[in-house]
C-alpha cells in the first residue's frame, strides 16, 4: 500500500512529502530481556505496539498536528475539530501532537486599540506597552537629511509630543538619536506634568556585531542605550541580527529577556526578522511583542507570510518605509526622473533606498499610476497622499503602528499625521488601490521575506 508520509523538519522550507511503501509483515525483535512486538492487524491499516503488559493499537498513518502551531495558515478551532472527525470517520483515527505545539497559539498576546484609535496597547503576559499608532522615526537624525541642531530638534520633539505623537523610534546606530531623546525626556520631566511623562515612549534598537553573545556583553550594550536615553528601563528594545547562519541571536534574545526580568527593559521586540526566524524565536519561548519591518503600499511582503504568523501568535508589526522616504507624496506626482532637473532630486538616503524598491516593484511609470490613484483618493477625502498611504498600511492585518520619519527642526508633518486618525478608506478606495498593486511584481519573489533585503547581495 503506497501512502504519503510527511517528514517533519526543523524549518518550514525543509518540509517535503516523501513517497514510501509500508510493509504488512509483522515484526518481532528482542532487545535484551524485553520482548517488544509491533503486530500489523489483518487489515494492515492498524498496528499494535506491545511491551510486556503495555500495548496500544494505532493507525499506521498518523495525523501530524505540528501544522496547528502556526505558519501554515489560520486555524479555526471549530473547522479543525470537524476536519479531525472526518479523518477519524475515514479510519485515520490516530493523532500526533506535543505539549510545545500549542504554545505558539496560546500565548496571551493582545493588541487593544484605545477608544480614540490613536494609541494601541500591545501585551504579552505581564509585559505591556501602549504606543501611538503613528511613530516618530528618528533615522533621519543620523545624517544625510540635513544638519540637525540639537536644541531645534528637541523643540520639535516636544511639539510632536504635545500634538499627541508621543512615541519615538530610534537605534543605537542612528547617530545622536538616543542622546536627543535623553535631552528631550529630561525637558519633559522639567516642563510637563507627570501624567504627560507617563504617555511618552522611547523605542530603541540594538544592532550588535556578530560576536559571542554573552550575558556581560549584552548587558553592557543595553546599559549604553539606557545611559544615552537617560532612563532606568528601556520602553522597548528591538533586536536586529545580520546573519542567520550564526545562531547567536537566540543567546542574545535570552539575555535580553533576563534583562527584562531585571527591570532594565520593559518589552523585548525584533526588527527585520523573517517569518521563519520569528517562529523559531517563539518556539524558544522568547516573549517578543512586535517585529519592525519595511511595509508600504508598494512593499506588501509582510502581508504574504509574516502577518499570518503574527495573527496566529499575537505578535504585532511596527512598519517603517510607509511613505517611502517621501516618494509617496504630491511632490513626486507627475514627474519624470529620466529627464534631468524635471523632478525633485533623490538627495537623501531614504529617497534613494525606496527608489530602488520602486524599480524592483514595477518602475517609475507604474509608480506614477499609483500616485495618481492615491491622489484621487486623497482629494475625495480632503487629505494628502502620505495620509492615505499611512492609513492603508495601518488598516492591514497585524499592524499596530506605522513609522513616519521626522526631520527634526527642518520640516514637520503633524497636520498630515493627525488626519490619519479621522480618515476612513471605503471599499471603492481600497479596490482602486489594489487594482494598481496587481500590476506590480511580487516583491516576495524578487527580494524575499521581511528583512531579506539586508541579507542578500
N, C-alpha and C positions, 0 to 999 in steps of 0.2 A: 504494500500500500504506500503510495507516494504522497507525502504531505509537505507543507512548508513550515519550517521551524525558524523562529526569529531568534537570532543570537544577540543577546543584549551586550552592547559595548559601552565603554565609559563615556563616549562622546556621541552626540546625535549624528554627526556626519559619518560615523562608522557603523550605523545601524542598517544592515542589509539582510534581506531574506535569503536563505540558503536551502536549496532542494536536497533532500536526503531520503533514504528508504528505511522504513522500520522493519526489523526482523520479528517474526512471530514465534520464534522458538524460545521456550522457557530457558532461563539462565540460572545456574546454581554454582556458587563458588564458596570455598572455605577460606576464611581469614582467621588463622589461629584456631581457637576453640569455639568461636561463634559461627553459627550457620545462618547466613543471610540469604534469603531467597527473593527472587523477582519473577513471579509467575504470570505469564500472559494468559488472559482469560480466553475462553473459547472463541469469543467474537473478535479477539485481538485488539479491541479498542481500549480495553481496560487492563491494568496490571496490578497485582498485589505485591507490595513490598513488605517483607517479613523479617523480623529479628527476634527469634525466640517466641515469646508470647505476644510481642508487639506486631501489629500488622495494619496496613492501610491500603485500600484499593483506590487507585486513581485512574483518571483518563490518561491515555498515553500522549495525547496532545493537550498541553496545558494552555490556559488563557493567561498570558502575562499581563500584569496590570501596571508595569512601570510607566506606561504612557499616560496614566492618570495624574502623574506627578507634576505635569507642566511641560510646555514646549512642543506639544503635538496638536494643540487646539483647545478651545474652551470646553470644559466638561460640565454638562448639565446633569445634576445628580439623578433626576427622575429618568431622563433619557438613558443614562448609563445603566441604571438598575434594570430598565426594560430590556436593554441590549444583553445584559448578563442573563436574564431569564430566557431570552431567545437562544443563547448559546447552550444553556443547561437543557432546554427542551429538545435541542438537536443532539443531545448526548455528550456535548463537550462540557462536562459538569465539574471540572477541576480548575480552580482559580489560584494563581500565584501572586503574592504581594509581599510587602515588607513594612516594618514599622516606619522606616525612614521615607517610604514613598508617599506618605500622607503629609509630610512636614511642609512641603512647598505650598500646598493648597490650604493648609490650616493655620498658617501664621496669622497672628492678629494684626495685620496691616490695615490701616484705614486712611482714607483721604477724604476729608469732610470740608465742603465749601461753606464759607460763612454766609450769613444772610445777605450781605451786600455783594457777594460774589467777587470781592476784591482780594480776599485772602483765602488760603487753604491750609488746613491742618493735616499734616502727614504724621501718622502714628505707626509705631512698631512696638507692640508690647508696652513697656513703661516709657519708651522713648517717644517724644513728640516734639514737633516744631511747626509753628504757624508762620507762613511766609506770604508775602504779597505775590499774587499770580503774575504780575509783571515785575521782573527782577532787573535791577540796575547792574548791567555788566560793566566791569572795570578793566577789561583787557585794553581798552583804548588809553589807559593811563601809562601803558608800558613803553610808549614811544612809537613814532611813525604816524601819528594822527595830529600832531601839533604840540607845541610846548605847553606843558602843564605847570601852572603857577599854583603851588600848594594852597595858599590862602584862598584863591579863587575857586579851586577845586572843592575845598571843604565847604565854602559858602554854597556852592552848587549842590553838594550832597545834602546840606540842610534844607535847601529849597525842595528837593525831591522828597525828602522825608516829611516835611511839613505838608506836602501835597498828598501824602498817603503812600508814597512809594518808598517803603521803609526797609526793603530787603536789598542788600548789596552783595554782588558776587565778585570774587577776586581769586588770586592764586599766589603761592609763594614765588612764582616765576614772573608775575606781572609787574616787574619793576617796583615802583613805590606804592602799589595799590594797598597792601596791608598797612603800611605806615600812614597813608592818608586816612584809612579807616580808623586807626588808633587816634589820630588827631580829631577826627570827626566825632568819635564816640565820647571823647573827653569833653568836647564842646556841648554835646547833647546832655551829658551829666551836669554840666555847669549851667546851661542856658535853657533847658527844657525840664518840665516836671517829671517826677519818677515814673508816672504812668506812660509818658511818651517813650522813655527809655525802654520800657518793657516791650514795646512794639518793634524796636529796631532789631534787625537781624543781619549778621555778617557771615556769609557763606564763603569759605575759602577752600583751596585745593592744595594737595601735596603731590608734587611730581618728582619722585626720587630718582636718583641714578640707579643703575642695575647692580647694586652692591648687596651683600648679605643683609637681610632684613632682621637684625637683632632687636631685642626689646630696647636696648640702650640707644641704638641709632634712631629708631622710630620715635622714641620719647623725646630725644634731644631735638629732632627735626620739628616735632609739633610744638615744642616749647618756644622755638624761634617765632613761629606764627603767633602764638599766644602773647609773646612779648611785643611783637610789632603791632598787633591789633589792640594791645593793652586790655585783654580780657582774661578772666580766670578760666573760663571754659569757652571753647570754640562752639558757636551755634551749630555749625555743620562742617565736617571735614570731608571733602570729596576727593577720593583717591584715584590717581591715574597710574597706569603701568604700560610701559612701552612694548615689552617683549613677552608674549605669552609662552614662549618656549622655556622661559625661566619661571618656575612655579613659585618664586619668592613672593608673588603678590598675595598668596594665601597667608604666608607668615606675616606680612605687613598688616593685612587686614585683621588678623587675630590680635596683633599687638595694639592696633587702633581700637579694637573692641575692648581690650583691657584698659586702655586709657579712658575710654568712655565710662567704664565701670568705676574708674578712679575719680571721675568728675571733671576731667580735663577737656572732654569733648561731649557735646550733648547728643549729637546724632552722627552716625557714620554713613557715608554715601559714596557713590562712584562717579567717574566721569570718563566717557568714551570707552566703556566696556561693551563688548558684543554680547549677543543673546546667549551663545554657548557658555562663555565665561561667567555671565551673570547667573546662569543656572548652577554652575559648579560652585560658585560662591554661596548661593543659597543652600545648596546641598551640604555645605560645610557649616551651616548654621551661623553664618555671619550676618548680623542684623542690619543690613543696609536698607535705607528708606527710599533712596532715589538714585537715578543714573542720569547724568547730564550728557546729552547727545545733540549732535547737529540735526536740526529739523526745521524745514521751511516748506512753503508750497512747492518749491522746486525739488527739494530733497525730502521725499516722503518715506525713505527707507525705514525709519523707526516703526511705521505702521504695518510693515510686512512681517516682521518676526518679533521684534522687541516688545511691541505693545501687547501682543498676545500673551507672552510670558508675564509681563507686568500685570495684566488684568487677572491672571490666574493667581499670582502671588501677592499682589497689593503694592509692589514696588512702583514708584511713580517716576515720570520723566520730567526733567527740567531741560528746556530746549534752548539752544543758542543758534546763532545764524538765522534767526527767524525773519529778519528783514534783510538778510544777506548783505550786511555791512552798509546798507543804504541803497543797494541796487533795486530793491522793491520799493520804489518811490516815484513820485511825479518827476523828479529830477532826471531820470533816465528814460522817461516815456518819449516815444517818437524820436529817438536818437539813433545815429548810425556810427558806431565806434570805428568802422572801417575807414571812414573819412576823417583825416586829421583835423582836429580842432572843432569838429561838429558835435561833439559830445563832451560832457564833463570828464575830466581826467580821472583815471583809476589810480589815484595817488595815495591810497592808504593800503596797509597790509590786508585789511578785511575786504576791501573792494576787489583787490587782485585775487584773493583767495576764492571769493564767491563768483567771480567772473569765470574761473576755471570750472566751477560747478555748473554754471550756465552752459559752457561749452560741452561738458560731458552729458548734460541733460538733453540738449536739443539745439543749441546755438542761439545767436542774438536775434534772429528773425522770429523764432518761436517765442523767445522771451518777450519780444515786443507784443506779440499776440496776447500773452499772459498779462502784461502790464495794461494793455487796452481793456481787457476783460475786467481786471481789478479796478481800473478807473471807472468803468461803467457801474460796478457795484458800489464803489466809494461815493460817486456822485448821487446815486439813488438814495443813499443813507446820510449824505451830508458830512462825510468823513474823508480821510486821506487813504491813499494806497497802503502805507505802512500799518494803519489801524486795521484795515481789512486783513492784511497778511498775518498780523499777530492774532487777531480773533479767530481766523481759520484754524490756526495751529492750537490755540487754547481749547478749541472745541473738539480736538481729536482725542480718541480713547487713550487713557493712561497719562495724559499731560496734566501736570499740576501747575507748572508755571513756565513762562517764556522769558528769555533774556532779551533785553534791548540795550545795546551798548550806549554808554554815556560819555560824551566828550566834555568832561567836567570843566566848566569855565569857558568853553568855546562855543557850545550850542546846547539847546535844550529841546526836549520833545514831550514835556509834561502834558500839554493840551491833547496831543495825539494819543498819548497813553491813557489819559482819563477817558477819552471817547470809546476805548475798547470795552469798558465795563457796561456801557449802555447800548452797544451795538449788538443787534440780533441778526444773524445771517439766515435768510429764509431758504426754502428749498430751491427756488429759482437761482439764487445767488450761488449756492453750493454746486448745483448742476452745471452752471455756466463755467465755473472754475474747473470742475472735474473734466469737462469736455476738452479743455485745453491740455490738462495734465495727461490725458490719454494719448496725446500726440508726442509726448516726450519719451525718452528712453527710460528703461527700468534701471535706476542707479544701483539697486542691489546687485544686479548682474554686472554692471560696469565697474563699480567701486568695491562692492562687498558690503558687509553688515556694518552697523554703527561702529565708528572708530577705526574701521579698516583703512580709511584714507591716511591715517597716521602710521600705519604699519606695513603698507605696501609701497614698493619702489615705484 
